[in-house]
Amino acid sequence: MAAKKPENMAFEAALDELDSIVNELESGDIALEDALKKFERGIALARSSQQKLTQAEQRVEILLQADDEAPLTEFDADNE
């Protein structure tokens, strides 16, 4: 089964896979080429997760700054 693209994964699923990759790499029982592939995957997962976390933080910040009289506006992640 092909691995999902990190940007298409749920935040929690990406963190679970990242944790698994870290455990495998820390064990030291993996060939260099496989370790490099897993490291690349881990970097992609970490970057995607960080982007999702940043977007969530921005949404929370928008909600906290809005006063009761302000009109609601649609959050557009592409413009952030």
N, C-alpha and C positions, 0 to 999 in steps of 0.2 A: 504494500500500500504506500503510495507516495505521501510524503509529509505535506501538510497544509502550509500555505504561505503564512508567515507570521502575522501579516496584516489582516488576514481573514480569520484568525483565531481569537477566541475569547481571551481576555486578559488573564484569567485564572488558569486556563489551559496552557497558555504560553509560559506562565511562571512554573507550572508543574513540569513541563517539558524541559525548561531551562534548569530546574533543580536536578532533574534526572541526568542531564548532560554534565552538569558540574560534578555530580557523584561519580559518573563514569570516568571523567577526566582525572579526578582526584585519586581514583583507584590505581591508576598507572598501568593497568592491565589491558592496554589498547594500543594497537599499532599506530605508528606516527601518522600515516596517511588518514586513517580513520579518526584519529584525534584532531587533525586539522579540519576535517569535514565537520566534525561535531563542534569544534570551536567556531567555525564559520556560522553554523546554524545557531549556536548560542548567541553570537554577536547580533545576528538578525533578530532573534527573539527578544533580546534585551533592548535593542533600539525600538522595535515595534511596541514593546510594553511601555517603554519610557514615553513614547509619543502618546499612547492611549492614556497614560497617567497624567501627562501634561494637559491633555484635552479635558479630562475629568476635573482637574484642578481649576482650569479656566472656567468651566461651566459652573462650578461651585462658587468661584469668585464673582461671576456675573450675578448669580442668584443672591449672594450676600450683599452686593452693592445696590441692587435694585430696591427702590423704595416702593411703598404700597401704591402710589399714584402713577408710577412709570408704566408705560404700555409694554406688554410682553413682546419680545422679538425672538425670532427663530435663531437658534444656534447653528452656525455654519462652520463645520470643522475645516473645510477647505480654505477658508479665509483666515484662519488662525495661524 
